[in-house]
Amino acid sequence: MILTSRAVIFDAFGTLLKIQGGRHPYRRLLRIGQANGRRPRPDDATVLMQEPLTLTQAADRLGIRATQGELADLEQLLAAEVAGIEPYADGLEAVELLRREGIHIGVCSNLAYPYREAILRHYPTLDAYAFSCELGVIKPDAGIYNSTCELLGALPAMTLMIGDSRRCDRDGPREVGIKGHFLDRSEDAGDYRELVSFAQDVLRDEASIA
């Protein structure tokens, strides 16, 4: 069913959620591979974000020789990183503002499979979850935006998106008719510096349409 009101898509990390500490378990996995003679490949990041793999499965998929001890340490590091991921307060507030007014909300994220847990833990009641590792397509490919709209039951022209990447969250969505916005939390170089103002603008526009 196509919505007659607007839908909103949020990026995940850097937008709704923040990773504390930056332990970089997958980067460490690639370094182990390099130390054992494996050359980095241009599609390594794509494989990690486009397939539903655990870290140990990723090592096998990429042909990285690592000991059981090394893999166990990396799995523990990954679990600690995912557990430490926290929501931005303005993200929680923006989602609640939109939800109270009946706006359908989705998240669209490029991510490795284990990081899904943090999104589902902190934002468990969204209307759509579009993860690159499950859909097999990565932003800014048009397919991931169209799939997100399909999951939301929304036309791209009636959908807005915001995130902290110009290429993936503003320009890519605009290519398929979604009104994309760039979030820049550190400077005034974006369309918004925080998400509450964005949500308020969405609701103001919705009221003017009604």
DRENPA-3360 file (N, C-alpha, C; in nm, 2 decimals, always signed):
BEGIN
1 = MILTSRAV = +0.08/-0.12/+0.00/+0.00/+0.00/+0.00/+0.09/+0.12/+0.00 ~ +0.06/+0.22/-0.09/+0.14/+0.34/-0.10/+0.08/+0.44/+0.00 ~ +0.17/+0.50/+0.08/+0.14/+0.60/+0.18/+0.10/+0.73/+0.11 ~ +0.00/+0.80/+0.16/-0.03/+0.93/+0.12/+0.04/+1.04/+0.19 ~ +0.10/+1.00/+0.31/+0.18/+1.10/+0.39/+0.33/+1.06/+0.36 ~ +0.41/+1.14/+0.42/+0.56/+1.12/+0.39/+0.61/+1.00/+0.48 ~ +0.72/+0.95/+0.43/+0.80/+0.85/+0.51/+0.94/+0.91/+0.52 ~ +1.01/+0.87/+0.62/+1.15/+0.92/+0.65/+1.24/+0.80/+0.67;
9 = IFDAFGTL = +1.36/+0.82/+0.60/+1.47/+0.72/+0.61/+1.58/+0.78/+0.68 ~ +1.64/+0.71/+0.78/+1.76/+0.76/+0.85/+1.87/+0.66/+0.82 ~ +1.99/+0.72/+0.80/+2.11/+0.64/+0.80/+2.13/+0.60/+0.95 ~ +2.22/+0.50/+0.97/+2.24/+0.45/+1.11/+2.36/+0.51/+1.18 ~ +2.48/+0.46/+1.15/+2.60/+0.50/+1.22/+2.65/+0.64/+1.18 ~ +2.66/+0.73/+1.28/+2.69/+0.87/+1.26/+2.57/+0.95/+1.25 ~ +2.45/+0.89/+1.25/+2.33/+0.96/+1.23/+2.24/+0.93/+1.35 ~ +2.19/+0.80/+1.36/+2.11/+0.76/+1.48/+2.20/+0.70/+1.59;
17 = LKIQGGRH = +2.31/+0.65/+1.55/+2.40/+0.58/+1.65/+2.54/+0.62/+1.64 ~ +2.61/+0.61/+1.76/+2.75/+0.64/+1.76/+2.83/+0.52/+1.81 ~ +2.94/+0.49/+1.75/+3.03/+0.38/+1.79/+3.13/+0.44/+1.88 ~ +3.14/+0.38/+2.00/+3.23/+0.43/+2.11/+3.37/+0.36/+2.09 ~ +3.47/+0.44/+2.09/+3.61/+0.39/+2.10/+3.67/+0.35/+1.97 ~ +3.60/+0.30/+1.88/+3.66/+0.26/+1.75/+3.76/+0.15/+1.76 ~ +3.71/+0.03/+1.79/+3.80/-0.09/+1.81/+3.84/-0.15/+1.67 ~ +3.76/-0.13/+1.57/+3.79/-0.17/+1.43/+3.82/-0.32/+1.42;
25 = PYRRLLRI = +3.74/-0.41/+1.46/+3.77/-0.55/+1.45/+3.79/-0.60/+1.31 ~ +3.71/-0.55/+1.22/+3.73/-0.60/+1.08/+3.86/-0.55/+1.02 ~ +3.89/-0.43/+1.05/+4.02/-0.37/+1.00/+4.14/-0.46/+1.06 ~ +4.13/-0.50/+1.18/+4.23/-0.58/+1.24/+4.23/-0.72/+1.17 ~ +4.12/-0.77/+1.14/+4.11/-0.90/+1.06/+4.19/-0.89/+0.93 ~ +4.17/-0.78/+0.86/+4.23/-0.76/+0.73/+4.39/-0.75/+0.75 ~ +4.42/-0.68/+0.86/+4.57/-0.67/+0.89/+4.63/-0.81/+0.92 ~ +4.56/-0.89/+0.99/+4.61/-1.03/+1.01/+4.63/-1.10/+0.88;
33 = GQANGRRP = +4.53/-1.09/+0.79/+4.55/-1.14/+0.66/+4.67/-1.09/+0.58 ~ +4.69/-0.96/+0.59/+4.81/-0.90/+0.53/+4.94/-0.95/+0.59 ~ +4.94/-0.97/+0.72/+5.06/-1.02/+0.79/+5.09/-1.16/+0.75 ~ +4.99/-1.23/+0.70/+5.00/-1.37/+0.66/+5.01/-1.38/+0.51 ~ +5.04/-1.27/+0.44/+5.07/-1.28/+0.30/+4.95/-1.25/+0.21 ~ +4.83/-1.22/+0.26/+4.72/-1.19/+0.18/+4.72/-1.05/+0.14 ~ +4.71/-1.02/+0.02/+4.70/-0.88/-0.03/+4.56/-0.83/-0.02 ~ +4.54/-0.70/+0.03/+4.41/-0.64/+0.04/+4.35/-0.64/-0.11;
41 = RPDDATVL = +4.22/-0.66/-0.11/+4.15/-0.65/-0.24/+4.05/-0.54/-0.25 ~ +4.03/-0.48/-0.36/+3.94/-0.36/-0.37/+3.80/-0.39/-0.32 ~ +3.75/-0.52/-0.33/+3.62/-0.55/-0.29/+3.60/-0.60/-0.15 ~ +3.71/-0.60/-0.07/+3.70/-0.65/+0.07/+3.59/-0.59/+0.15 ~ +3.58/-0.45/+0.15/+3.47/-0.39/+0.22/+3.34/-0.42/+0.17 ~ +3.33/-0.43/+0.04/+3.20/-0.47/-0.02/+3.15/-0.61/+0.02 ~ +3.24/-0.70/+0.03/+3.21/-0.84/+0.07/+3.16/-0.83/+0.22 ~ +3.23/-0.76/+0.30/+3.19/-0.75/+0.44/+3.06/-0.69/+0.47;
49 = MQEPLTLT = +3.02/-0.59/+0.38/+2.89/-0.52/+0.40/+2.78/-0.57/+0.31 ~ +2.81/-0.66/+0.22/+2.71/-0.71/+0.13/+2.66/-0.85/+0.15 ~ +2.73/-0.92/+0.24/+2.69/-1.06/+0.27/+2.67/-1.08/+0.42 ~ +2.57/-1.16/+0.46/+2.54/-1.18/+0.60/+2.64/-1.28/+0.67 ~ +2.76/-1.22/+0.70/+2.86/-1.30/+0.76/+2.90/-1.26/+0.90 ~ +2.92/-1.36/+0.98/+2.99/-1.33/+1.11/+3.13/-1.30/+1.08 ~ +3.20/-1.25/+1.18/+3.34/-1.22/+1.16/+3.42/-1.34/+1.13 ~ +3.40/-1.45/+1.19/+3.47/-1.58/+1.16/+3.44/-1.62/+1.02;
57 = QAADRLGI = +3.31/-1.61/+0.98/+3.27/-1.65/+0.85/+3.34/-1.56/+0.74 ~ +3.35/-1.43/+0.78/+3.42/-1.33/+0.69/+3.56/-1.37/+0.67 ~ +3.63/-1.42/+0.77/+3.77/-1.46/+0.76/+3.78/-1.57/+0.65 ~ +3.69/-1.67/+0.66/+3.69/-1.78/+0.57/+3.66/-1.73/+0.43 ~ +3.56/-1.65/+0.42/+3.51/-1.60/+0.29/+3.62/-1.52/+0.22 ~ +3.70/-1.44/+0.29/+3.81/-1.36/+0.24/+3.94/-1.44/+0.22 ~ +3.94/-1.56/+0.27/+4.06/-1.64/+0.26/+4.17/-1.59/+0.35 ~ +4.13/-1.54/+0.47/+4.23/-1.50/+0.57/+4.27/-1.61/+0.66;
65 = RATQGELA = +4.39/-1.64/+0.67/+4.44/-1.74/+0.77/+4.46/-1.68/+0.90 ~ +4.38/-1.72/+1.00/+4.39/-1.67/+1.13/+4.38/-1.78/+1.23 ~ +4.44/-1.78/+1.34/+4.43/-1.88/+1.44/+4.30/-1.88/+1.51 ~ +4.26/-1.98/+1.58/+4.14/-1.98/+1.65/+4.15/-1.88/+1.77 ~ +4.26/-1.86/+1.82/+4.28/-1.76/+1.93/+4.26/-1.62/+1.88 ~ +4.32/-1.60/+1.76/+4.30/-1.46/+1.70/+4.16/-1.43/+1.67 ~ +4.09/-1.53/+1.61/+3.95/-1.51/+1.58/+3.86/-1.49/+1.70 ~ +3.89/-1.57/+1.81/+3.82/-1.56/+1.93/+3.84/-1.42/+1.99;
73 = DLEQLLAA = +3.96/-1.37/+1.99/+3.99/-1.23/+2.04/+3.91/-1.13/+1.96 ~ +3.91/-1.14/+1.83/+3.84/-1.05/+1.74/+3.69/-1.05/+1.76 ~ +3.64/-1.17/+1.78/+3.49/-1.19/+1.81/+3.46/-1.12/+1.94 ~ +3.54/-1.13/+2.04/+3.52/-1.07/+2.17/+3.53/-0.91/+2.15 ~ +3.63/-0.87/+2.07/+3.64/-0.73/+2.05/+3.52/-0.67/+1.98 ~ +3.47/-0.75/+1.88/+3.35/-0.71/+1.80/+3.23/-0.70/+1.89 ~ +3.21/-0.80/+1.98/+3.10/-0.81/+2.07/+3.10/-0.69/+2.16 ~ +3.22/-0.65/+2.21/+3.23/-0.53/+2.30/+3.20/-0.41/+2.23;
81 = EVAGIEPY = +3.24/-0.40/+2.10/+3.21/-0.28/+2.03/+3.06/-0.26/+2.00 ~ +3.00/-0.37/+1.96/+2.85/-0.36/+1.93/+2.78/-0.33/+2.06 ~ +2.82/-0.39/+2.17/+2.75/-0.37/+2.30/+2.76/-0.22/+2.34 ~ +2.88/-0.16/+2.30/+2.90/-0.02/+2.35/+2.84/+0.09/+2.26 ~ +2.78/+0.05/+2.15/+2.72/+0.14/+2.06/+2.60/+0.21/+2.13 ~ +2.59/+0.34/+2.12/+2.48/+0.42/+2.19/+2.41/+0.50/+2.09 ~ +2.28/+0.53/+2.12/+2.20/+0.62/+2.03/+2.24/+0.77/+2.06 ~ +2.23/+0.85/+1.96/+2.23/+0.99/+1.98/+2.10/+1.03/+2.04;
89 = ADGLEAVE = +2.10/+1.12/+2.14/+1.98/+1.16/+2.20/+1.89/+1.23/+2.11 ~ +1.94/+1.31/+2.01/+1.85/+1.38/+1.92/+1.79/+1.28/+1.82 ~ +1.86/+1.16/+1.80/+1.80/+1.06/+1.71/+1.68/+1.00/+1.78 ~ +1.69/+0.97/+1.90/+1.57/+0.91/+1.97/+1.46/+1.01/+1.98 ~ +1.49/+1.14/+2.00/+1.39/+1.24/+2.01/+1.32/+1.26/+1.87 ~ +1.40/+1.27/+1.76/+1.35/+1.29/+1.63/+1.26/+1.17/+1.59 ~ +1.30/+1.05/+1.61/+1.22/+0.93/+1.58/+1.09/+0.94/+1.65 ~ +1.09/+0.98/+1.78/+0.97/+0.98/+1.86/+0.88/+1.09/+1.81;
97 = LLRREGIH = +0.93/+1.21/+1.77/+0.85/+1.32/+1.72/+0.78/+1.27/+1.59 ~ +0.85/+1.21/+1.50/+0.79/+1.16/+1.38/+0.69/+1.05/+1.40 ~ +0.72/+0.96/+1.49/+0.63/+0.84/+1.51/+0.50/+0.89/+1.57 ~ +0.50/+0.99/+1.66/+0.38/+1.04/+1.73/+0.28/+1.10/+1.62 ~ +0.34/+1.15/+1.51/+0.26/+1.21/+1.41/+0.22/+1.11/+1.30 ~ +0.26/+0.99/+1.32/+0.22/+0.88/+1.22/+0.31/+0.87/+1.10 ~ +0.43/+0.94/+1.10/+0.52/+0.93/+0.99/+0.59/+0.79/+0.99 ~ +0.59/+0.72/+0.88/+0.66/+0.59/+0.88/+0.81/+0.61/+0.87;
105 = IGVCSNLA = +0.88/+0.53/+0.94/+1.03/+0.55/+0.96/+1.10/+0.43/+0.93 ~ +1.21/+0.44/+0.85/+1.30/+0.33/+0.82/+1.44/+0.37/+0.84 ~ +1.53/+0.27/+0.85/+1.67/+0.29/+0.85/+1.74/+0.22/+0.73 ~ +1.83/+0.29/+0.67/+1.90/+0.23/+0.56/+2.05/+0.24/+0.58 ~ +2.12/+0.13/+0.59/+2.26/+0.13/+0.64/+2.35/+0.04/+0.57 ~ +2.47/+0.08/+0.53/+2.58/-0.01/+0.49/+2.65/-0.06/+0.62 ~ +2.65/-0.19/+0.64/+2.71/-0.24/+0.76/+2.74/-0.39/+0.75 ~ +2.83/-0.43/+0.83/+2.86/-0.57/+0.85/+2.75/-0.63/+0.94;
113 = YPYREAIL = +2.72/-0.76/+0.91/+2.61/-0.83/+0.97/+2.60/-0.81/+1.12 ~ +2.70/-0.83/+1.20/+2.69/-0.82/+1.35/+2.64/-0.69/+1.40 ~ +2.66/-0.58/+1.32/+2.62/-0.45/+1.37/+2.47/-0.42/+1.37 ~ +2.40/-0.51/+1.30/+2.25/-0.50/+1.30/+2.19/-0.50/+1.44 ~ +2.26/-0.57/+1.53/+2.20/-0.59/+1.67/+2.19/-0.46/+1.74 ~ +2.28/-0.37/+1.72/+2.28/-0.24/+1.79/+2.16/-0.15/+1.74 ~ +2.13/-0.16/+1.61/+2.02/-0.08/+1.56/+1.89/-0.14/+1.61 ~ +1.87/-0.27/+1.61/+1.75/-0.33/+1.65/+1.73/-0.31/+1.80;
121 = RHYPTLDA = +1.84/-0.30/+1.88/+1.83/-0.29/+2.02/+1.78/-0.15/+2.06 ~ +1.84/-0.05/+1.99/+1.81/+0.09/+2.03/+1.69/+0.15/+1.96 ~ +1.66/+0.09/+1.84/+1.54/+0.14/+1.76/+1.46/+0.02/+1.72 ~ +1.39/-0.04/+1.81/+1.33/-0.17/+1.78/+1.19/-0.17/+1.71 ~ +1.14/-0.05/+1.70/+1.00/-0.04/+1.65/+0.99/+0.04/+1.52 ~ +1.09/+0.05/+1.44/+1.09/+0.12/+1.32/+1.00/+0.04/+1.22 ~ +0.96/+0.10/+1.11/+0.87/+0.04/+1.02/+0.95/-0.04/+0.91 ~ +1.08/-0.01/+0.89/+1.16/-0.08/+0.79/+1.30/-0.08/+0.83;
129 = YAFSCELG = +1.37/-0.19/+0.81/+1.51/-0.20/+0.83/+1.58/-0.25/+0.70 ~ +1.66/-0.16/+0.64/+1.72/-0.20/+0.51/+1.87/-0.20/+0.53 ~ +1.92/-0.32/+0.55/+2.06/-0.34/+0.58/+2.14/-0.40/+0.45 ~ +2.25/-0.34/+0.42/+2.32/-0.38/+0.30/+2.36/-0.53/+0.31 ~ +2.39/-0.58/+0.42/+2.44/-0.72/+0.44/+2.32/-0.82/+0.42 ~ +2.20/-0.77/+0.43/+2.08/-0.86/+0.40/+2.03/-0.84/+0.26 ~ +2.03/-0.72/+0.21/+1.98/-0.69/+0.08/+2.08/-0.72/-0.03 ~ +2.21/-0.73/+0.00/+2.31/-0.76/-0.10/+2.34/-0.64/-0.19;
137 = VIKPDAGI = +2.31/-0.52/-0.15/+2.33/-0.40/-0.23/+2.37/-0.29/-0.13 ~ +2.46/-0.20/-0.18/+2.53/-0.10/-0.09/+2.50/+0.04/-0.14 ~ +2.47/+0.13/-0.05/+2.46/+0.27/-0.08/+2.59/+0.31/-0.15 ~ +2.59/+0.39/-0.25/+2.47/+0.47/-0.31/+2.40/+0.40/-0.43 ~ +2.41/+0.27/-0.43/+2.34/+0.20/-0.54/+2.19/+0.23/-0.53 ~ +2.12/+0.25/-0.64/+1.98/+0.29/-0.64/+1.89/+0.18/-0.58 ~ +1.94/+0.05/-0.59/+1.86/-0.06/-0.55/+1.83/-0.06/-0.40 ~ +1.92/-0.01/-0.32/+1.90/-0.01/-0.17/+1.80/+0.09/-0.13;
145 = YNSTCELL = +1.79/+0.21/-0.20/+1.69/+0.31/-0.17/+1.55/+0.27/-0.21 ~ +1.55/+0.21/-0.33/+1.42/+0.16/-0.38/+1.37/+0.05/-0.29 ~ +1.45/-0.04/-0.25/+1.41/-0.15/-0.16/+1.36/-0.09/-0.02 ~ +1.43/+0.01/+0.03/+1.38/+0.07/+0.15/+1.24/+0.13/+0.14 ~ +1.22/+0.20/+0.03/+1.09/+0.26/+0.00/+0.98/+0.14/-0.01 ~ +1.02/+0.04/-0.07/+0.92/-0.08/-0.09/+0.89/-0.13/+0.05 ~ +0.99/-0.15/+0.14/+0.97/-0.20/+0.27/+0.88/-0.10/+0.35 ~ +0.89/+0.03/+0.33/+0.81/+0.13/+0.39/+0.67/+0.14/+0.33;
153 = GALPAMTL = +0.66/+0.09/+0.21/+0.53/+0.11/+0.14/+0.51/+0.25/+0.10 ~ +0.63/+0.32/+0.06/+0.62/+0.46/+0.03/+0.68/+0.49/-0.11 ~ +0.63/+0.59/-0.18/+0.68/+0.63/-0.30/+0.81/+0.71/-0.27 ~ +0.91/+0.70/-0.35/+1.03/+0.78/-0.33/+1.00/+0.93/-0.33 ~ +0.91/+0.98/-0.41/+0.88/+1.12/-0.41/+0.81/+1.17/-0.28 ~ +0.76/+1.08/-0.20/+0.70/+1.11/-0.08/+0.79/+1.08/+0.04 ~ +0.92/+1.05/+0.01/+1.01/+1.01/+0.11/+1.13/+1.10/+0.13 ~ +1.17/+1.12/+0.25/+1.29/+1.20/+0.28/+1.39/+1.11/+0.35;
161 = MIGDSRRC = +1.52/+1.15/+0.33/+1.63/+1.07/+0.39/+1.73/+1.17/+0.45 ~ +1.80/+1.13/+0.56/+1.91/+1.21/+0.62/+2.01/+1.11/+0.67 ~ +2.14/+1.16/+0.65/+2.25/+1.09/+0.71/+2.38/+1.17/+0.69 ~ +2.49/+1.11/+0.74/+2.61/+1.19/+0.75/+2.71/+1.17/+0.63 ~ +2.65/+1.12/+0.52/+2.73/+1.11/+0.40/+2.66/+1.18/+0.29 ~ +2.74/+1.28/+0.23/+2.68/+1.35/+0.11/+2.65/+1.25/+0.00 ~ +2.74/+1.16/-0.03/+2.72/+1.07/-0.14/+2.61/+0.97/-0.12 ~ +2.61/+0.91/+0.00/+2.52/+0.80/+0.03/+2.38/+0.84/+0.08;
169 = DRDGPREV = +2.37/+0.96/+0.15/+2.25/+0.99/+0.22/+2.18/+1.12/+0.16 ~ +2.25/+1.19/+0.08/+2.19/+1.30/+0.02/+2.18/+1.28/-0.14 ~ +2.30/+1.27/-0.20/+2.30/+1.26/-0.35/+2.25/+1.13/-0.40 ~ +2.28/+1.02/-0.34/+2.23/+0.89/-0.39/+2.08/+0.88/-0.38 ~ +2.02/+0.92/-0.27/+1.87/+0.92/-0.26/+1.81/+1.01/-0.37 ~ +1.87/+1.12/-0.39/+1.81/+1.22/-0.48/+1.80/+1.16/-0.63 ~ +1.90/+1.07/-0.66/+1.90/+1.01/-0.79/+1.77/+0.93/-0.82 ~ +1.71/+0.88/-0.71/+1.59/+0.79/-0.73/+1.46/+0.87/-0.69;
177 = GIKGHFLD = +1.47/+1.00/-0.66/+1.36/+1.08/-0.63/+1.33/+1.10/-0.48 ~ +1.41/+1.05/-0.40/+1.40/+1.07/-0.25/+1.47/+1.21/-0.22 ~ +1.41/+1.29/-0.13/+1.47/+1.41/-0.10/+1.57/+1.39/+0.01 ~ +1.70/+1.38/-0.03/+1.81/+1.35/+0.06/+1.86/+1.47/+0.13 ~ +1.91/+1.45/+0.25/+1.97/+1.56/+0.33/+2.10/+1.52/+0.40 ~ +2.20/+1.61/+0.40/+2.33/+1.58/+0.46/+2.33/+1.63/+0.61 ~ +2.36/+1.54/+0.70/+2.38/+1.57/+0.84/+2.53/+1.59/+0.87 ~ +2.57/+1.71/+0.92/+2.70/+1.73/+0.96/+2.70/+1.78/+1.10;
185 = RSEDAGDY = +2.74/+1.69/+1.19/+2.73/+1.72/+1.34/+2.84/+1.81/+1.38 ~ +2.95/+1.82/+1.31/+3.07/+1.89/+1.36/+3.08/+2.03/+1.31 ~ +3.02/+2.06/+1.19/+3.03/+2.19/+1.13/+2.90/+2.23/+1.07 ~ +2.90/+2.35/+1.01/+2.78/+2.40/+0.95/+2.78/+2.38/+0.80 ~ +2.84/+2.27/+0.76/+2.86/+2.24/+0.61/+2.74/+2.16/+0.56 ~ +2.65/+2.11/+0.65/+2.54/+2.03/+0.60/+2.41/+2.10/+0.60 ~ +2.31/+2.02/+0.57/+2.17/+2.07/+0.57/+2.12/+2.09/+0.72 ~ +2.17/+2.00/+0.80/+2.14/+2.00/+0.94/+2.26/+1.96/+1.03;
193 = RELVSFAQ = +2.26/+2.01/+1.15/+2.36/+1.97/+1.25/+2.31/+1.87/+1.35 ~ +2.18/+1.86/+1.36/+2.12/+1.76/+1.45/+1.98/+1.72/+1.39 ~ +1.92/+1.62/+1.45/+1.81/+1.55/+1.39/+1.67/+1.61/+1.43 ~ +1.66/+1.68/+1.55/+1.54/+1.73/+1.59/+1.49/+1.84/+1.50 ~ +1.57/+1.93/+1.46/+1.53/+2.03/+1.36/+1.49/+1.97/+1.23 ~ +1.55/+1.86/+1.19/+1.51/+1.79/+1.07/+1.37/+1.74/+1.09 ~ +1.34/+1.67/+1.20/+1.21/+1.61/+1.22/+1.10/+1.72/+1.23 ~ +1.14/+1.83/+1.29/+1.04/+1.94/+1.30/+1.01/+2.00/+1.17;
201 = DVLRDEAS = +1.11/+2.01/+1.08/+1.08/+2.06/+0.94/+1.00/+1.96/+0.87 ~ +1.02/+1.83/+0.88/+0.94/+1.73/+0.82/+0.79/+1.75/+0.86 ~ +0.77/+1.77/+0.99/+0.63/+1.78/+1.04/+0.57/+1.91/+1.00 ~ +0.65/+2.02/+0.99/+0.60/+2.14/+0.94/+0.55/+2.13/+0.80 ~ +0.64/+2.07/+0.71/+0.60/+2.05/+0.57/+0.48/+1.96/+0.56 ~ +0.47/+1.86/+0.64/+0.35/+1.77/+0.64/+0.22/+1.84/+0.67 ~ +0.23/+1.93/+0.77/+0.12/+2.01/+0.81/+0.07/+2.10/+0.70 ~ +0.17/+2.16/+0.63/+0.13/+2.25/+0.52/+0.07/+2.18/+0.40;
209 = IA = +0.11/+2.05/+0.38/+0.05/+1.97/+0.28/-0.10/+1.94/+0.31 ~ -0.11/+1.90/+0.44/-0.25/+1.87/+0.49/-0.34/+1.99/+0.48;
% end
